[in-house]
């Protein structure tokens, strides 16, 4: 996978190089793709930009555009099937965050708030509550626009996740 000689995606074998950290972006509505590209370039990491439609990506051999069918949750399924313990998933989709955490991946929301095993239950419950309030017409509109502090928090969270994986591997 990814041009690296690995015996297994998450395993180590004699004579094989350790697989690089991979970043999976749930890209359809992701406002921090450019930030991910910059950080990935700095660390030499592989990025998968997964979407239901064509999205421009930089011309870089480490950045791969993945266009999935426009079936319900097709991008989420593609990411959840591949992400693992030494990977990072960037998503605002709470069910995808939950699936990715269960696979051992680090997960960061686009505002820079990491999803963790201890926070995902509350996030799922809050999502359900907000869904019910929207259905009753109590809440209209979407999330707040990205603020500069959100981008800064995102960059810090991404850097921290990369460093944590690197320390765990050392």
DSSP file (Angstrom, degrees, kcal/mol; ACC not computed):
  #  RESIDUE AA STRUCTURE BP1 BP2  ACC     N-H-->O    O-->H-N    N-H-->O    O-->H-N    TCO  KAPPA ALPHA  PHI   PSI    X-CA   Y-CA   Z-CA
    1    1 A X    >         0   0    0      0, 0.0     3,-1.7     0, 0.0     7,-0.0   0.000 360.0 360.0 360.0 138.0    0.0    0.0    0.0
    2    2 A X  T 3   -     0   0    0      1,-0.3     3,-0.1    17,-0.1    18,-0.1   0.712 360.0 -70.0  63.5  22.7    1.2    3.5   -0.8
    3    3 A X  T 3  S+     0   0    0      1,-0.3     2,-0.3     3,-0.0    -1,-0.3   0.477 102.9 125.0  77.0  -0.3    4.4    2.3   -2.5
    4    4 A X    <   -     0   0    0     -3,-1.7     2,-1.2    16,-0.0    -1,-0.3  -0.685  67.6-118.8 -94.7 148.4    5.9    1.2    0.8
    5    5 A X        +     0   0    0     -2,-0.3    12,-0.9    -3,-0.1     2,-0.4  -0.731  52.4 151.8 -85.5 100.0    7.2   -2.3    1.4
    6    6 A X        -     0   0    0     -2,-1.2     3,-0.1    10,-0.1     6,-0.1  -0.993  44.8-147.7-131.6 140.3    5.0   -3.6    4.2
    7    7 A X  S    S+     0   0    0     -2,-0.4     2,-0.3     1,-0.3    -1,-0.1   0.839  90.4   2.6 -71.7 -32.3    4.0   -7.2    4.9
    8    8 A X  S >  S-     0   0    0      3,-0.5     3,-1.0     1,-0.1    -1,-0.3  -0.982  79.9-108.5-154.2 147.1    0.7   -6.0    6.3
    9    9 A X  T 3  S+     0   0    0     -2,-0.3    10,-0.1     1,-0.3    -1,-0.1   0.854 117.9  17.9 -50.1 -43.0   -0.9   -2.6    6.6
   10   10 A X  T 3  S+     0   0    0     -3,-0.1    -1,-0.3     8,-0.1     2,-0.2   0.250 113.0  85.9-116.4  12.5   -0.5   -2.5   10.4
   11   11 A X    <   -     0   0    0     -3,-1.0    -3,-0.5     7,-0.0     2,-0.4  -0.643  64.0-134.5-110.9 170.1    2.1   -5.1   11.0
   12   12 A X        -     0   0    0     -2,-0.2     2,-0.3    -5,-0.1     6,-0.1  -0.976  21.2-175.1-122.0 136.9    5.9   -5.2   11.0
   13   13 A X    >   -     0   0    0     -2,-0.4     3,-1.9     4,-0.1     2,-0.2  -0.896  39.4 -83.1-127.2 160.6    7.9   -7.9    9.3
   14   14 A X  T 3  S+     0   0    0     -2,-0.3     3,-0.1     1,-0.3     0, 0.0  -0.406 116.2  13.0 -62.9 129.5   11.6   -8.6    9.2
   15   15 A X  T 3  S+     0   0    0      1,-0.3     2,-0.3    -2,-0.2    -1,-0.3   0.508 102.2 117.2  84.4   4.6   13.2   -6.5    6.4
   16   16 A X    <   -     0   0    0     -3,-1.9    -1,-0.3   -12,-0.0     2,-0.2  -0.817  63.4-122.4-107.7 146.5   10.2   -4.3    6.0
   17   17 A X        -     0   0    0    -12,-0.9     2,-0.2    -2,-0.3    -4,-0.1  -0.545  36.9 -99.7 -80.1 150.1   10.1   -0.5    6.5
   18   18 A X        -     0   0    0     -2,-0.2    -1,-0.1     1,-0.1   -13,-0.1  -0.504  43.2-109.1 -69.7 137.3    7.5    0.8    9.0
   19   19 A X        -     0   0    0     -8,-0.3    -1,-0.1    -2,-0.2     3,-0.1  -0.352  34.0-113.7 -66.4 142.4    4.4    2.2    7.3
   20   20 A X        -     0   0    0      1,-0.1     2,-0.2   -18,-0.1    -1,-0.1  -0.369  36.3 -92.3 -74.7 158.7    4.0    6.0    7.3
   21   21 A X        -     0   0    0     -2,-0.1    25,-1.3    66,-0.1     2,-0.4  -0.502  44.6-149.4 -64.6 136.0    1.1    7.6    9.2
   22   22 A X  E     -ab  46  87A   0     64,-0.6    66,-2.5    -2,-0.2     2,-0.5  -0.915   4.9-151.8-113.9 141.3   -1.8    8.1    6.8
   23   23 A X  E     -ab  47  88A   0     23,-2.6    25,-3.0    -2,-0.4     2,-0.5  -0.949   6.5-161.5-112.5 128.5   -4.3   10.9    7.1
   24   24 A X  E     -ab  48  89A   0     64,-3.0    66,-3.1    -2,-0.5     2,-0.6  -0.946   5.7-159.9-111.1 122.9   -7.9   10.3    5.8
   25   25 A X  E     -ab  49  90A   0     23,-3.1    25,-2.4    -2,-0.5     2,-1.5  -0.910  17.8-146.8-106.7 122.8  -10.0   13.4    5.1
   26   26 A X  E     +a   50   0A   0     64,-2.7     3,-0.4    -2,-0.6    66,-0.2  -0.733  37.3 179.5 -78.3  92.2  -13.7   13.2    4.9
   27   27 A X    >   +     0   0    0     23,-2.3     3,-1.2    -2,-1.5    24,-0.2   0.576  45.6  93.3 -90.2 -14.3  -13.5   15.9    2.3
   28   28 A X  T 3  S+     0   0    0     22,-0.6    -1,-0.2     1,-0.3    23,-0.1   0.863 113.2   6.6 -52.4 -43.0  -16.9   16.8    1.0
   29   29 A X  T 3  S+     0   0    0     -3,-0.4     2,-0.6     0, 0.0    -1,-0.3   0.018  92.6 138.1-127.6  28.4  -17.5   19.6    3.4
   30   30 A X    X   -     0   0    0     -3,-1.2     3,-0.6     1,-0.1    -3,-0.0  -0.659  32.2-170.1 -83.3 119.1  -14.1   19.8    5.1
   31   31 A X  T 3  S+     0   0    0     -2,-0.6     3,-0.2     1,-0.2    -1,-0.1   0.455  78.9  58.7 -86.1   0.8  -12.9   23.4    5.6
   32   32 A X  T 3>  +     0   0    0      1,-0.1     4,-2.0     2,-0.1    -1,-0.2   0.064  61.3 116.0-120.0  25.9   -9.3   22.5    6.6
   33   33 A X  H <> S+     0   0    0     -3,-0.6     4,-2.5     1,-0.2     5,-0.2   0.922  78.2  52.8 -59.9 -44.4   -8.0   20.5    3.6
   34   34 A X  H  > S+     0   0    0      1,-0.2     4,-2.0     2,-0.2    -1,-0.2   0.884 108.4  50.9 -60.6 -38.5   -5.3   23.1    2.9
   35   35 A X  H  > S+     0   0    0      2,-0.2     4,-2.3     1,-0.2    -1,-0.2   0.908 109.5  50.3 -64.8 -41.6   -4.0   23.0    6.5
   36   36 A X  H  X S+     0   0    0     -4,-2.0     4,-2.9     1,-0.2     5,-0.2   0.927 108.6  52.5 -62.5 -44.2   -3.8   19.2    6.3
   37   37 A X  H  X S+     0   0    0     -4,-2.5     4,-2.2     1,-0.2    -1,-0.2   0.912 110.2  48.3 -58.6 -43.4   -1.8   19.4    3.0
   38   38 A X  H  X S+     0   0    0     -4,-2.0     4,-2.1     2,-0.2    -1,-0.2   0.932 114.6  44.1 -64.1 -46.3    0.7   21.7    4.6
   39   39 A X  H  X S+     0   0    0     -4,-2.3     4,-2.0     1,-0.2    -2,-0.2   0.917 113.0  51.7 -66.0 -42.3    1.2   19.6    7.7
   40   40 A X  H  X>S+     0   0    0     -4,-2.9     5,-2.5     1,-0.2     4,-1.4   0.886 109.3  50.8 -62.0 -38.8    1.4   16.4    5.7
   41   41 A X  H  <5S+     0   0    0     -4,-2.2    -1,-0.2    -5,-0.2    -2,-0.2   0.919 108.3  52.4 -63.9 -43.0    4.0   17.9    3.5
   42   42 A X  H  <5S+     0   0    0     -4,-2.1    -2,-0.2     1,-0.2    -1,-0.2   0.879 120.0  33.7 -61.1 -39.0    6.1   19.0    6.5
   43   43 A X  H  <5S-     0   0    0     -4,-2.0    -1,-0.2    -5,-0.1    -2,-0.2   0.528 107.9-119.6 -95.6  -7.1    6.0   15.5    7.9
   44   44 A X  T  <5 +     0   0    0     -4,-1.4     2,-0.2    -3,-0.2    -3,-0.2   0.882  57.7 159.4  71.1  38.1    6.1   13.6    4.6
   45   45 A X      < -     0   0    0     -5,-2.5     2,-0.3    -6,-0.2    -1,-0.2  -0.600  42.5-115.3 -97.8 156.2    2.8   11.9    5.3
   46   46 A X  E     -a   22   0A   0    -25,-1.3   -23,-2.6    -2,-0.2     2,-0.4  -0.696  29.6-162.1 -87.7 139.0    0.3   10.3    3.0
   47   47 A X  E     -ac  23  63A   0     15,-3.0    17,-3.1    -2,-0.3     2,-0.5  -0.984  10.6-160.8-127.4 132.9   -3.1   11.9    2.6
   48   48 A X  E     -ac  24  64A   0    -25,-3.0   -23,-3.1    -2,-0.4     2,-0.8  -0.967   7.3-160.1-111.1 119.4   -6.3   10.3    1.2
   49   49 A X  E     -ac  25  65A   0     15,-2.9    17,-3.0    -2,-0.5     2,-0.5  -0.864  16.0-167.9-101.9 102.8   -8.9   13.0    0.2
   50   50 A X  E     +ac  26  66A   0    -25,-2.4   -23,-2.3    -2,-0.8   -22,-0.6  -0.818  18.8 145.5-105.3 125.2  -12.2   11.0    0.1
   51   51 A X  E     - c   0  67A   0     15,-2.4    17,-2.7    -2,-0.5     4,-0.1  -0.954  55.2-121.2-150.9 165.6  -15.3   12.6   -1.5
   52   52 A X  S    S+     0   0    0     -2,-0.3     2,-0.3    15,-0.2    15,-0.1   0.501  99.0  34.5 -86.7  -6.3  -18.4   11.7   -3.5
   53   53 A X  S    S-     0   0    0     13,-0.1     2,-0.1    16,-0.1    15,-0.1  -0.923 103.6 -72.2-142.8 165.2  -17.4   14.1   -6.2
   54   54 A X        -     0   0    0     -2,-0.3     2,-0.4    13,-0.1    -2,-0.1  -0.388  49.5-176.2 -61.1 130.6  -14.2   15.3   -7.9
   55   55 A X        -     0   0    0     -6,-0.1     2,-0.2    -2,-0.1    -6,-0.1  -0.998  28.3-114.8-130.2 134.2  -12.2   17.7   -5.6
   56   56 A X        -     0   0    0     -2,-0.4     2,-0.3     9,-0.0     0, 0.0  -0.463  37.4-179.2 -66.3 136.6   -9.0   19.4   -6.6
   57   57 A X        -     0   0    0     -2,-0.2     8,-0.1     6,-0.1     6,-0.0  -0.946  34.4 -90.1-131.8 156.0   -5.9   18.3   -4.7
   58   58 A X        -     0   0    0     -2,-0.3     2,-1.5     1,-0.1     5,-0.1  -0.257  43.6-105.3 -61.7 152.0   -2.3   19.5   -4.9
   59   59 A X  S    S+     0   0    0      3,-0.1     2,-0.3     2,-0.0    -1,-0.1  -0.663  73.6 129.8 -79.8  93.5    0.0   17.7   -7.4
   60   60 A X    >   -     0   0    0     -2,-1.5     3,-1.9     3,-0.4   -19,-0.0  -0.974  61.3-135.3-148.3 128.6    1.9   15.7   -4.8
   61   61 A X  T 3  S+     0   0    0     -2,-0.3    -1,-0.0     1,-0.3    -2,-0.0   0.704 106.0  58.1 -63.0 -17.5    2.5   11.9   -5.0
   62   62 A X  T 3  S+     0   0    0    -16,-0.1   -15,-3.0     1,-0.1     2,-0.6   0.580  94.3  75.8 -87.1  -8.7    1.6   11.6   -1.3
   63   63 A X  E <   -c   47   0A   0     -3,-1.9     2,-0.5   -17,-0.2    -3,-0.4  -0.909  64.3-172.5-107.8 120.4   -1.8   13.1   -1.8
   64   64 A X  E     -c   48   0A   0    -17,-3.1   -15,-2.9    -2,-0.6     2,-0.4  -0.946  16.0-144.4-118.2 125.5   -4.4   10.8   -3.3
   65   65 A X  E     -c   49   0A   0     -2,-0.5     2,-0.5   -17,-0.2   -15,-0.2  -0.733  16.1-168.0 -83.5 130.5   -7.9   11.8   -4.4
   66   66 A X  E     -c   50   0A   0    -17,-3.0   -15,-2.4    -2,-0.4     2,-0.6  -0.965   2.9-167.8-122.9 113.4  -10.5    9.1   -3.9
   67   67 A X  E     -c   51   0A   0     -2,-0.5   -15,-0.2   -17,-0.2     2,-0.2  -0.900  12.3-172.5-102.4 118.3  -13.8    9.6   -5.5
   68   68 A X        -     0   0    0    -17,-2.7     7,-0.1    -2,-0.6     6,-0.1  -0.525  34.7 -79.6-102.0 171.0  -16.4    7.1   -4.2
   69   69 A X        -     0   0    0     -2,-0.2    -1,-0.2     1,-0.1     6,-0.2  -0.214  41.4-114.5 -62.7 162.5  -19.9    6.5   -5.4
   70   70 A X  S    S+     0   0    0      4,-0.1    -1,-0.1    -3,-0.1     3,-0.1   0.119  72.3 132.7 -90.1  25.8  -22.5    9.0   -4.2
   71   71 A X  S >  S-     0   0    0      1,-0.1     3,-2.1     2,-0.1     4,-0.3  -0.364  74.4 -76.1 -68.5 155.5  -24.2    6.2   -2.2
   72   72 A X  T 3  S-     0   0    0      1,-0.3    -1,-0.1     2,-0.1    -3,-0.0  -0.320 114.9  -5.8 -56.6 126.0  -25.2    7.0    1.3
   73   73 A X  T 3> S+     0   0    0     -3,-0.1     4,-2.8     1,-0.1    -1,-0.3   0.651  88.2 138.5  63.3  19.9  -22.1    7.0    3.6
   74   74 A X  H <> S+     0   0    0     -3,-2.1     4,-2.2     2,-0.2     5,-0.1   0.916  74.2  45.2 -61.7 -43.5  -19.8    5.7    0.7
   75   75 A X  H  > S+     0   0    0     -4,-0.3     4,-2.3     2,-0.2    -1,-0.2   0.922 113.7  50.1 -65.6 -43.0  -17.0    8.1    1.7
   76   76 A X  H  > S+     0   0    0      1,-0.2     4,-3.0     2,-0.2     5,-0.2   0.921 110.9  49.3 -60.3 -44.4  -17.4    7.1    5.4
   77   77 A X  H  X S+     0   0    0     -4,-2.8     4,-2.0     2,-0.2    -1,-0.2   0.915 109.4  51.6 -62.4 -43.1  -17.4    3.4    4.6
   78   78 A X  H  X S+     0   0    0     -4,-2.2     4,-0.7    -5,-0.2    -1,-0.2   0.928 115.1  42.2 -60.2 -45.4  -14.2    3.8    2.5
   79   79 A X  H >X S+     0   0    0     -4,-2.3     4,-2.8     1,-0.2     3,-1.1   0.940 113.2  51.3 -67.0 -48.0  -12.4    5.6    5.3
   80   80 A X  H 3< S+     0   0    0     -4,-3.0    -1,-0.2     1,-0.3    -2,-0.2   0.807 106.9  55.1 -62.8 -30.1  -13.7    3.3    8.1
   81   81 A X  H 3< S+     0   0    0     -4,-2.0    -1,-0.3    -5,-0.2    -2,-0.2   0.730 119.6  30.9 -73.1 -21.2  -12.5    0.2    6.2
   82   82 A X  H << S+     0   0    0     -3,-1.1    -2,-0.2    -4,-0.7    -1,-0.1   0.743  91.4  98.0-111.6 -30.0   -9.0    1.5    5.9
   83   83 A X     <  +     0   0    0     -4,-2.8     2,-0.2    -5,-0.1    22,-0.1  -0.337  48.7 165.9 -67.2 142.8   -8.1    3.7    8.9
   84   84 A X    >   -     0   0    0    -62,-0.1     3,-1.9    20,-0.1    22,-0.3  -0.718  49.8 -60.4-143.6-166.9   -6.2    2.0   11.7
   85   85 A X  T 3  S+     0   0    0     18,-0.3    19,-0.1     1,-0.3    -2,-0.1   0.728 127.4  44.0 -58.9 -28.6   -4.2    2.5   14.8
   86   86 A X  T 3  S+     0   0    0     19,-0.1   -64,-0.6   -66,-0.1    -1,-0.3   0.053 101.4  91.6-105.2  27.0   -1.4    4.6   13.3
   87   87 A X  E <   -b   22   0A   0     -3,-1.9    19,-2.7   -66,-0.2     2,-0.4  -0.760  62.7-139.7-119.9 164.3   -3.7    6.8   11.2
   88   88 A X  E     -bd  23 106A   0    -66,-2.5   -64,-3.0    -2,-0.3     2,-0.5  -0.989  11.1-159.1-125.4 131.1   -5.6   10.1   11.6
   89   89 A X  E     -bd  24 107A   0     17,-3.0    19,-2.6    -2,-0.4     2,-0.6  -0.939   2.8-158.0-111.5 130.5   -9.1   10.7   10.4
   90   90 A X  E     +bd  25 108A   0    -66,-3.1   -64,-2.7    -2,-0.5     2,-0.3  -0.935  37.5 131.5-107.9 113.8  -10.3   14.3    9.8
   91   91 A X        -     0   0    0     17,-1.8   -64,-0.1    -2,-0.6    19,-0.1  -0.994  52.2-156.1-158.6 153.4  -14.1   14.5    9.9
   92   92 A X  S    S+     0   0    0     -2,-0.3     2,-0.8    17,-0.2    17,-0.1   0.334  71.4 107.3-105.9   0.4  -17.0   16.4   11.4
   93   93 A X     >  -     0   0    0      1,-0.2     4,-2.4   -67,-0.1     5,-0.2  -0.711  58.0-159.7 -83.9 110.7  -19.2   13.3   10.9
   94   94 A X  H  > S+     0   0    0     -2,-0.8     4,-2.5     1,-0.2     5,-0.2   0.891  88.1  51.3 -65.9 -42.7  -19.8   11.9   14.4
   95   95 A X  H  > S+     0   0    0      1,-0.2     4,-2.4     2,-0.2    -1,-0.2   0.905 112.2  48.2 -61.0 -37.7  -20.8    8.3   13.3
   96   96 A X  H  > S+     0   0    0      2,-0.2     4,-2.7     1,-0.2    -2,-0.2   0.908 109.7  52.9 -65.7 -40.1  -17.6    8.1   11.2
   97   97 A X  H  X S+     0   0    0     -4,-2.4     4,-2.5     1,-0.2    -2,-0.2   0.923 109.8  49.0 -58.3 -43.8  -15.6    9.4   14.1
   98   98 A X  H  X S+     0   0    0     -4,-2.5     4,-2.0     2,-0.2    -2,-0.2   0.932 112.2  47.0 -61.4 -47.9  -17.1    6.7   16.3
   99   99 A X  H  X S+     0   0    0     -4,-2.4     4,-0.9     1,-0.2    -2,-0.2   0.903 113.5  49.0 -61.4 -42.0  -16.3    4.0   13.7
  100  100 A X  H ><>S+     0   0    0     -4,-2.7     5,-2.1     1,-0.2     3,-0.5   0.896 108.9  51.8 -67.6 -40.7  -12.7    5.3   13.2
  101  101 A X  H ><5S+     0   0    0     -4,-2.5     3,-1.6     1,-0.2    -1,-0.2   0.898 105.1  56.4 -61.4 -39.8  -12.1    5.4   17.0
  102  102 A X  H 3<5S+     0   0    0     -4,-2.0    -1,-0.2     1,-0.3    -2,-0.2   0.761 105.2  52.6 -64.2 -24.0  -13.2    1.8   17.3
  103  103 A X  T <<5S-     0   0    0     -4,-0.9   -18,-0.3    -3,-0.5    -1,-0.3   0.483 123.9-107.2 -87.7  -3.9  -10.5    0.9   14.7
  104  104 A X  T < 5S+     0   0    0     -3,-1.6    -3,-0.2    -4,-0.3   -20,-0.1   0.467  71.5 141.4  95.0   2.4   -7.9    2.7   16.8
  105  105 A X      < -     0   0    0     -5,-2.1     2,-0.4   -22,-0.1    -1,-0.3  -0.362  55.9-115.0 -74.9 156.1   -7.4    5.7   14.6
  106  106 A X  E     -d   88   0A   0    -19,-2.7   -17,-3.0   -22,-0.3     2,-0.4  -0.750  35.2-158.5 -83.7 139.9   -6.9    9.3   16.0
  107  107 A X  E     -dE  89 115A   0      8,-0.7     8,-2.4    -2,-0.4     2,-0.4  -0.985  12.7-176.2-130.5 131.1   -9.9   11.5   15.0
  108  108 A X  E     -dE  90 114A   0    -19,-2.6   -17,-1.8    -2,-0.4     6,-0.2  -0.989  20.2-135.1-127.6 130.9  -10.0   15.2   14.8
  109  109 A X    >   -     0   0    0      4,-2.2     3,-2.3    -2,-0.4   -17,-0.2  -0.415  33.6-106.0 -75.4 159.9  -13.0   17.4   14.0
  110  110 A X  T 3  S+     0   0    0      1,-0.3    44,-0.2     2,-0.1    -1,-0.1   0.685 120.1  59.1 -65.8 -16.8  -12.5   20.2   11.5
  111  111 A X  T 3  S-     0   0    0      2,-0.2    -1,-0.3    42,-0.1    43,-0.1   0.408 123.0-103.6 -89.7   3.4  -12.6   22.8   14.3
  112  112 A X  S <  S+     0   0    0     -3,-2.3     2,-0.7     1,-0.3    -2,-0.1   0.511  78.9 133.6  92.2   4.7   -9.6   21.1   16.0
  113  113 A X        -     0   0    0     44,-0.0    -4,-2.2    -5,-0.0    -1,-0.3  -0.802  51.6-136.3 -90.2 116.2  -11.5   19.3   18.7
  114  114 A X  E     -E  108   0A   0     -2,-0.7     2,-0.4    -6,-0.2    -6,-0.3  -0.431   7.8-133.7 -70.0 143.4  -10.3   15.7   18.9
  115  115 A X  E     -E  107   0A   0     -8,-2.4    -8,-0.7    -2,-0.1     2,-0.3  -0.829  31.8-178.4 -90.2 136.3  -12.8   12.9   19.2
  116  116 A X    >>  -     0   0    0     -2,-0.4     4,-2.0   -10,-0.1     3,-0.5  -0.834  43.8-102.9-130.0 168.6  -11.8   10.4   21.9
  117  117 A X  T 34 S+     0   0    0     -2,-0.3     4,-0.5     1,-0.2    -1,-0.1   0.846 124.0  48.1 -59.4 -33.0  -13.2    7.2   23.4
  118  118 A X  T 34 S+     0   0    0      1,-0.2     4,-0.3     2,-0.1    -1,-0.2   0.699 117.3  39.9 -82.9 -18.2  -14.4    9.2   26.4
  119  119 A X  T <> S+     0   0    0     -3,-0.5     4,-2.0     2,-0.1    -2,-0.2   0.639  94.9  78.0-102.8 -15.8  -16.0   12.0   24.4
  120  120 A X  H  X S+     0   0    0     -4,-2.0     4,-2.6     1,-0.2     5,-0.2   0.851  88.9  57.0 -68.9 -33.3  -17.7   10.1   21.5
  121  121 A X  H  > S+     0   0    0     -4,-0.5     4,-2.2     1,-0.2    -1,-0.2   0.931 110.2  44.0 -62.1 -45.1  -20.6    8.9   23.5
  122  122 A X  H  > S+     0   0    0     -4,-0.3     4,-2.7     2,-0.2    -1,-0.2   0.885 112.5  53.1 -66.2 -38.7  -21.6   12.4   24.5
  123  123 A X  H  X S+     0   0    0     -4,-2.0     4,-2.3     2,-0.2    -2,-0.2   0.904 109.7  48.5 -63.3 -40.8  -21.1   13.6   20.9
  124  124 A X  H  X S+     0   0    0     -4,-2.6     4,-2.0     2,-0.2    -2,-0.2   0.918 113.2  47.2 -64.8 -42.9  -23.4   10.9   19.6
  125  125 A X  H  X S+     0   0    0     -4,-2.2     4,-2.4     2,-0.2    -2,-0.2   0.909 112.4  49.3 -65.6 -41.8  -26.1   11.8   22.1
  126  126 A X  H  X S+     0   0    0     -4,-2.7     4,-2.8     2,-0.2     5,-0.2   0.889 108.8  53.7 -63.8 -39.8  -25.8   15.5   21.3
  127  127 A X  H  X S+     0   0    0     -4,-2.3     4,-2.2    -5,-0.2    -1,-0.2   0.921 109.8  47.4 -60.2 -44.5  -26.0   14.7   17.6
  128  128 A X  H  X S+     0   0    0     -4,-2.0     4,-2.2     2,-0.2    -2,-0.2   0.919 112.0  50.0 -64.1 -44.3  -29.2   12.8   18.2
  129  129 A X  H  X S+     0   0    0     -4,-2.4     4,-2.4     1,-0.2    -2,-0.2   0.938 112.3  46.6 -59.3 -48.8  -30.7   15.6   20.4
  130  130 A X  H  X S+     0   0    0     -4,-2.8     4,-2.5     1,-0.2    -1,-0.2   0.872 109.8  54.7 -63.5 -36.7  -29.9   18.2   17.8
  131  131 A X  H  X S+     0   0    0     -4,-2.2     4,-2.2    -5,-0.2    -1,-0.2   0.921 109.9  46.6 -61.6 -44.0  -31.3   16.1   15.0
  132  132 A X  H  X S+     0   0    0     -4,-2.2     4,-1.6     2,-0.2    -2,-0.2   0.900 111.8  50.6 -65.8 -41.1  -34.6   15.8   17.0
  133  133 A X  H  <>S+     0   0    0     -4,-2.4     5,-2.3     1,-0.2     6,-0.9   0.886 110.8  49.2 -65.0 -38.2  -34.7   19.5   17.7
  134  134 A X  H ><5S+     0   0    0     -4,-2.5     3,-1.3     4,-0.2    -1,-0.2   0.910 108.3  53.8 -65.2 -40.9  -34.1   20.3   14.0
  135  135 A X  H 3<5S+     0   0    0     -4,-2.2    -1,-0.2     1,-0.3    -2,-0.2   0.829 109.1  48.8 -62.8 -31.8  -36.9   17.8   13.0
  136  136 A X  T 3<5S-     0   0    0     -4,-1.6    -1,-0.3    -5,-0.1    -2,-0.2   0.484 117.6-114.5 -86.2  -2.9  -39.3   19.7   15.4
  137  137 A X  T < 5S+     0   0    0     -3,-1.3    -3,-0.2    -4,-0.3    -2,-0.1   0.582  83.4 121.2  82.4   9.8  -38.2   23.1   13.8
  138  138 A X  S   <S+     0   0    0     -5,-2.3     2,-0.4    -6,-0.2    -4,-0.2   0.784  73.8  39.6 -76.2 -27.1  -36.6   24.3   17.0
  139  139 A X        +     0   0    0     -6,-0.9     2,-0.3    -9,-0.1    -2,-0.2  -0.985  67.1 176.9-125.9 131.4  -33.2   24.8   15.4
  140  140 A X        +     0   0    0     -2,-0.4     2,-0.1     2,-0.1    -6,-0.0  -0.917  44.4  35.6-126.7 158.7  -32.6   26.1   11.9
  141  141 A X  S    S-     0   0    0     -2,-0.3     2,-0.1    -7,-0.0     3,-0.1  -0.168  76.2 -92.2  89.9 172.6  -29.3   26.8   10.2
  142  142 A X        -     0   0    0      1,-0.3     3,-0.1    -2,-0.1    -2,-0.1  -0.203  56.8 -47.1-109.5-160.7  -26.0   25.0   10.3
  143  143 A X        -     0   0    0      1,-0.1    -1,-0.3    -2,-0.1     3,-0.1  -0.238  67.4 -88.6 -70.3 162.2  -22.8   25.2   12.2
  144  144 A X        -     0   0    0      1,-0.1    -1,-0.1    -3,-0.1     3,-0.1  -0.321  51.8 -97.3 -64.3 151.2  -20.9   28.4   12.8
  145  145 A X        -     0   0    0      1,-0.1     2,-0.1    -3,-0.1    -1,-0.1  -0.307  50.4 -85.9 -65.5 157.3  -18.4   29.5   10.2
  146  146 A X        -     0   0    0     -3,-0.1     2,-0.3     4,-0.1    -1,-0.1  -0.429  44.3-155.6 -65.1 134.3  -14.8   28.6   10.8
  147  147 A X    >>  -     0   0    0     -2,-0.1     4,-1.7    -3,-0.1     3,-0.9  -0.747  29.6-108.9-105.1 158.5  -12.9   31.2   12.9
  148  148 A X  H 3> S+     0   0    0     -2,-0.3     4,-2.3     1,-0.3     5,-0.2   0.868 121.1  56.0 -55.0 -36.6   -9.1   31.8   12.8
  149  149 A X  H 3> S+     0   0    0      1,-0.2     4,-2.5     2,-0.2    -1,-0.3   0.825 102.8  56.0 -67.6 -28.2   -8.9   30.3   16.3
  150  150 A X  H <> S+     0   0    0     -3,-0.9     4,-2.5     2,-0.2    -1,-0.2   0.922 108.4  47.0 -65.7 -43.6  -10.6   27.1   15.0
  151  151 A X  H  X S+     0   0    0     -4,-1.7     4,-2.6     2,-0.2    -2,-0.2   0.909 113.1  48.9 -64.0 -41.7   -7.9   26.8   12.3
  152  152 A X  H  X S+     0   0    0     -4,-2.3     4,-2.2     2,-0.2    -2,-0.2   0.931 112.1  48.0 -63.1 -45.6   -5.2   27.4   14.8
  153  153 A X  H  X S+     0   0    0     -4,-2.5     4,-2.5     1,-0.2    -2,-0.2   0.887 111.1  52.4 -62.5 -38.8   -6.7   24.8   17.2
  154  154 A X  H  X S+     0   0    0     -4,-2.5     4,-2.8     2,-0.2     5,-0.2   0.947 108.7  48.9 -62.0 -48.6   -7.0   22.3   14.3
  155  155 A X  H  X S+     0   0    0     -4,-2.6     4,-2.3     1,-0.2    -2,-0.2   0.897 112.9  48.2 -59.7 -40.7   -3.3   22.7   13.3
  156  156 A X  H  X S+     0   0    0     -4,-2.2     4,-2.5     2,-0.2    -1,-0.2   0.920 112.2  48.5 -64.3 -44.1   -2.3   22.2   17.0
  157  157 A X  H  X S+     0   0    0     -4,-2.5     4,-2.3     2,-0.2    -2,-0.2   0.896 112.2  48.8 -64.9 -40.3   -4.5   19.1   17.3
  158  158 A X  H  X S+     0   0    0     -4,-2.8     4,-2.2     2,-0.2    -1,-0.2   0.933 112.7  47.2 -65.5 -45.8   -3.2   17.6   14.1
  159  159 A X  H  X S+     0   0    0     -4,-2.3     4,-2.5    -5,-0.2    -2,-0.2   0.915 112.6  50.2 -60.6 -43.2    0.4   18.2   15.1
  160  160 A X  H  X S+     0   0    0     -4,-2.5     4,-2.4     1,-0.2    -1,-0.2   0.898 109.3  50.9 -62.6 -41.5   -0.2   16.7   18.5
  161  161 A X  H  X S+     0   0    0     -4,-2.3     4,-2.1     2,-0.2    -1,-0.2   0.908 110.9  48.6 -64.0 -41.8   -1.9   13.6   17.0
  162  162 A X  H  X S+     0   0    0     -4,-2.2     4,-2.4     1,-0.2    -2,-0.2   0.937 112.6  47.7 -62.7 -46.8    1.1   13.0   14.7
  163  163 A X  H  X S+     0   0    0     -4,-2.5     4,-2.6     1,-0.2    -2,-0.2   0.881 109.6  53.6 -62.8 -38.5    3.6   13.4   17.6
  164  164 A X  H  X S+     0   0    0     -4,-2.4     4,-2.2     2,-0.2    -1,-0.2   0.917 110.4  46.5 -63.0 -43.9    1.6   11.1   19.8
  165  165 A X  H  X S+     0   0    0     -4,-2.1     4,-1.9     2,-0.2    -2,-0.2   0.920 112.3  50.7 -64.3 -43.3    1.6    8.4   17.1
  166  166 A X  H  X S+     0   0    0     -4,-2.4     4,-1.4     1,-0.2    -2,-0.2   0.909 110.7  48.6 -61.6 -42.4    5.4    8.9   16.5
  167  167 A X  H  < S+     0   0    0     -4,-2.6     3,-0.2     1,-0.2    -1,-0.2   0.910 109.7  52.7 -64.0 -41.2    6.1    8.6   20.3
  168  168 A X  H  < S+     0   0    0     -4,-2.2    -1,-0.2     1,-0.2    -2,-0.2   0.860 110.8  47.7 -62.9 -34.7    4.0    5.4   20.5
  169  169 A X  H  <        0   0    0     -4,-1.9    -1,-0.2     1,-0.2    -2,-0.2   0.764 360.0 360.0 -75.9 -26.3    6.0    3.9   17.7
  170  170 A X     <        0   0    0     -4,-1.4    -1,-0.2    -3,-0.2    -2,-0.1   0.500 360.0 360.0 -67.7 360.0    9.4    4.8   19.1
